[in-house]
Amino acid sequence: MLRGERCFSEAAEFEFLLISIGQCAGRQHADDWWVRMNKGRWALVVAVCSVSVVAFVVYRATAAKSRSFSLSNSAAENRNSDSGSHAAVPSVPLEISQRGPGMRPQSLDALKFPVPRTLDLTYVTAANFATALGDDPLRIFNYVRDEISFESYTGCLRGPRGTLLALAGNSVDRSSLLASMLQHGGQRVRFAHGTLPEPLARELVSSMWADRPQPPADTNSPDAAKAGVERFVNSVQRDYKLIRDQMQKANVAFSSQSVPSLDSLIKETQDHYWIQWLKDGNWVDLDPLFSDSTPTTKYATATETLDSLPNGLYHQVEIRVRIEEYAGNQPSSRVILTRNSKAADLSGVTVLLAHEPENWNGPAENLQAALTSAIQDTGRIRPVLFLGGENWAAGAPFYPKSPPASGMGGIFNGLAGIGTRHDAPIASAEALDIDLISPNGQKETITRNIFDVVGPARRAKNINLSYDDLRTKADANDVVDLSASVYALFFSTGAIAEQHVLSTVAAPPTDEPDAERTLQRIAVTFTVMSDAATSKIGAPGNAATCFYFDSPRLTVIDVSKSFSGEVGFTLDLRRDSPRAVALAGCGKRDVAT
């Protein structure tokens, strides 16, 4: 967890962030939390700028540890899947192939998008890219072949958007992207599934270590943005040896069970998917597997064809909001909100967690509706997850503090017997649990505390509060005002290629950035600056390590406010466990270390 006030300033290297999000004034919603937070808006932006460099050091150091290490050091966070931070160990010498996909990148300036390319990266969709390519099937095929490199992992993790953001993916995600772009272009496609021959799989795996050419510079990129990224990347590479030596001194060790062999990577890759396109009544194979691939080229025999990918192939994310509450002197817990999603649907997406009055039924259409909701306030609130647009889900209500004794809320509580016949159940803690479920059913649970009035000292000693103590603590002015706070969950299923950020343009005058977009831009900037420096680390003739994500990553940004008016900002790299595959260079033939 990183707090802005504890970090040194490197804001000069990130001045382009201010250009991009400094104009954000916030759109007023029914809950009005963003308007209430406007006084701390600029402090939030400056904090993000200053925290980025320090965040990267923590990011890389934690990523190199074994997968059983938890960022929160919480027992609830257990790493059980085959993915994680580890090195691939080839059992035989491996020759790096320069024939892999993604070896002919082009500038985004060469494409004419139907929407502006702004820093929130909402323009990165299969539909927009298909339009930019003229909905031409051949151009779309060539784009996936030339731009989207290969990374080995299991299942459908990134989907079309996440694969575009990373400019990389396995055969499932690359096929998913190709299929989506073709469908948006009006074409009919289906998926083909088969086994890739071992020599081709070996060659494809080896291409992950090939040096990928850099695309031509975008003319739209601000000089400040280019210079900032270059200085940041150069500084990280300059200090790589120091960071590595410090990790060695810390005796960071890898579990033998967490180290995949080259054979296991090849086996992952052999489970192969590609696209078949219906052209003039015939199904044509489209498999942009290598840089010299052409339509009709087929690398495997199809054992089945599918109109869509099966649900069992997807990585899943389950979000739960859980509270602990007292209705006397004994606590109990319950889950008050659950939301299940495919990881691919959350790729590069910010999910907002807010808290609304019990009678809230969605964003208010007008002031009268908002006032009516306030008048009916019972003192109970409920968590609401905003997943973009009109997509939101509300949970069960709870009391965050003592229920009101007057007004409409007091009348409601009096009729319910609250405070007379029985005590109101008051929440003592709230937590966010997120399950990351791989296609093989293995699960990792990440926990992020929202508030806890009991405190870590009492919990460590397993000492409960009395009901009277809880009421005193919950009603104090220094506790978090949940209705005036927001928690932004930014999910990324792969890296975010720096090319996307360097090619962005200023928002048009008609664009009115709101809180969601501002938080999205902060999360994107934080993520891309880390990824830019660490996709591959090493020097010619020495060890080269590629880092990529084979399961979802989560960053939590919270902007909170206490009842006393104190504003807090936290940038929390809650879950970051990339796969690291390393080779020791020795000319053209490389052997793993």
Residue, then its C-alpha position, 0 to 999 in steps of 0.5 A: m500500500l502506498r500513500g501519497e504523503r509518504c513518497f518523494s516527488e518525481a512529478a516533473e517526469f509525469e507532467f503530461l498526466l496533469i495535461s491529461i487529467g487536470q481539466c477533470a471537474g467531476r460530474q455530479h451524481a445523485d450521491d454527490w460524492w465527487v462534488r464533495m471531494n473536489k477540494g482534494r482533487w488537485a492533491l490527489v493528482v499530485a500524489v499520483c505523480s509523486v508516487s509512481v516511481v516509488a510504486f514501481v520499485v515496490y511493484r517489481a520487488t513484490a513481483a519477484k517473490s514466490r507466489s505464496f507471498s501476499l501483498s497485504n500479508s493477510a492469511a486470506e490471500n493464498r496463491n494456489s494457481d499454477s501461475g504467478s511469479h516464477a522462472a521458466v526452466p528449459s530442459v534443453p537449449l532453446e533458440i530464440s525465434q524471430r518468426g513470432p507474431g507482433m514483429r511489425p508494429q506500426s504507429l497508431d497515427a496510421l489508423k483513423f479511429p472513429v473516437p479520440r484517443t484519450l488517456d482513459l483508453t476507452y477507445v481501445t475496443a475491437a469495434n474501434f480498431a476494426t473501423a480504423l482498419g476499414d472493416d477489411p478482413l485482410r487488414i484485420f488479419n494482418y494487424v493481429r499478425d503484425e501487432i499482437s505478440f505471443e505470450s504463453y498462459t492458459g485459458c481466455l484471460r484478456g479477451p479482445r480489449g485486454t489483448l489490444l491493451a497488452l498488444a500480446g496474448n495466447s492463442v485463445d485471446r489472439s483468436s478472440l480479438l481477431a474474431s471480435m474485430l471481424q464480427h464488428g466488420g460484418q463477417r461471420v466466423r467460428f473458432a477452431h480448436g486443435t493441437l499444435p505440433e511440438p516443434l511449432a509450439r517450441e518455436l512460438v514459445s521461444s519468440m517471447w524472448a525476441d526483441r520486438p521492434q518499436p513502432p514509429a513515433d506518433t506525431n500526436s504524442p506530447d514531447a513531455a510524455k515521450a521524455g517522461v516515459e524515456r527518463f523513467v524507463n532509463s532510470v529503471q534499467r540503470d538501477y536494475k542491477l542494484i534492485r536485483d542485488q538487493m533482492q539476492k541479499a534478501n534471499v528471495a527464493f523460488s519454490s520448486q513447485s512454482v517454476p515451470s519447465l520449458d516443456s510445460l510452456i510448450k504444452e500450454t501452447q500446444d492447446h491451440y485455437w484459431i479462427q475460421w472465416l466464412k468467405d463465399g460459402n467456404w470456411v477459410d482458416l485464419d491463424p496469424l500464428f507467425s510473422d509469415s502467416t497468410p490466410t488459408t495457412k493452417y498449423a493444426t488439425a481442427t478437432e472441433t469447431l465452436d461458434s463461441l468460446p466455452n464458459g469453462l475456458y474463461h478466467q473468472v472474477e468474483i467480487r464480494v462485499r462482506i461486513e462484520e456487525y454486532a447486534g449485542n456483544q457478539p459479532s457475526s459476519r455476512v456477505i451483502l453483495t456478490r458480483n461475478s464477471k469474466a476477467a476478460d470483461l474487466s480488462g482495463v476497466t475501473v469498477l467503482l465501489a460506493h455506498e448509497p442510502e438504503n432507498w437508493n434505486g439508481p442515479a437520480e434523474n433530477l434534484q427532486a428524486a435525490l431529495t426524496s431519497a434523502i428524506q427517506d434515509t433510514g440511517r442504513i446504507r448499502p454498497v453499490l458496484f458501478l461497472g460503467g454506464e447503466n451497469w451497476a449492482a447494489g447490495a443489502p443495507f447495513y448500519p455503519k453507525s448508531p441509527p438516527a433517533s429523529g426525523m423520518g429515519g427515527i420514525f422508521n426505526g421506532l416502528a421497527g423496534i430499533g432501540t426499544r425491543h432490540d439493538a440495531p446491528i451496527a457494522s464493525a468492519e467491512a471488507l472487499d473479497i475478490d476471488l480470481i478463479s482460473p479455468n482449472g478451478q483453482k482460486e486465489t482470494i484477495t482481501r481489501n479492508i474498507f474500514d475496521v473500528v475494532g483495530p488490528a491490535r484487538r484482532a490480533k489478541n482476539i478481543n471483541l468489543s462490547y456493544d456500547d464500545l462499538r457504538t462509541k467508536a462507530d459514532a466518532n468523527d474520525v471514522v470514514d464517511l462511507s457515503a462520501s468515499v469511493y473505491a476504484l478497482f482497476f483490473s488489468t489482465g496483461a500489461i498496458a503497452e506504452q504505445h497507447v499512452l504515448s499516442t493519446v490526444a487531449a480530450p475534445p472541448t465537448d468531453e466532460p470527464d467525470a470521477e470515473r474517468t479521472l480515476q481510470r486515467i490515474a490507474v492507467t498511468f500508474t500501470v503503464m509506467s510500471d509495465a513500460a520498464t519491465s516487459k523485458i529486463g536484461a542486457p545483451g549477452n546476459a540474463a533476460t527476463c520477460f514479465y507478463f501476466d497470466s492472471p488478473r492484476l488489481t490496483v485499488i485507489d480510494v478517495s475517502k473522507s472522514f466525518s471530521g472532514e479529513v480527506g485521504f488518498t491511497l494507491d494500493l497495488r493490491r494484487d500483482s503476481p506476474r509470470a517471469v520467464a528467464l533465459a541466460g544469453c549465450g549468443k543465438r542459443d539461449v539456455a535457462t537459468 
